[in-house]
């Protein structure tokens, strides 16, 4: 089978296809219309010269493919709004924090302290580490406990 040189990738609600120096992006908009953008890739003579060097041509092709892929992905993402804007997410977070009563917060803090102490006194000693690293871990855990208790 003869090599066609055609390749592509998926983008948000669409597809990007390329062949040699031309690529096309087809994206389905939220109103269900299909937007097609056909463009030529810009090649420089310097890049063409570098593409003849065996090791460098792989790196250049990788970066070039990464650039094209990210630019077409960002193009397709530009058709869609963020589902969660900052004000909505901040108010949801505040509501979630207010939902906890003082008793639930105390239970959660006690559970975290228990888990932390298990980590310090059960897991750290069983790690197969040198004496110096073990001392550093205990010092770190002591400092964290000191700050954690506040």
C-alpha angles and dihedrals in degrees: 000000000000118000110250100191091222118136140154150163140223119263130184107302092344151039139261119212128184139187121182106310099348128080134177132201121201116190130178108225122217088259087058096250118133116235115201122193119186118191142168119237117237112235123186125208089237092059091047089054092048091049089067093063108090103226098031095051090066092051092046092048091049093051091044092051091046091051093048093046094050094045092051091045091052090047091054092045091054089074093063129068124224110269092213120039120198098256093053094048092047092052091047090052091049092049090050092052092048091051091070115086122215090258092054091048090052091049091049092049091049091050091050091049091051092049091047093050091050088052093050101042103030108029103035095053091050094054112107096235136136122268092254093052091046090053090049091051092051092047090050092048091049091052091048092049090049091054093037094059093060 
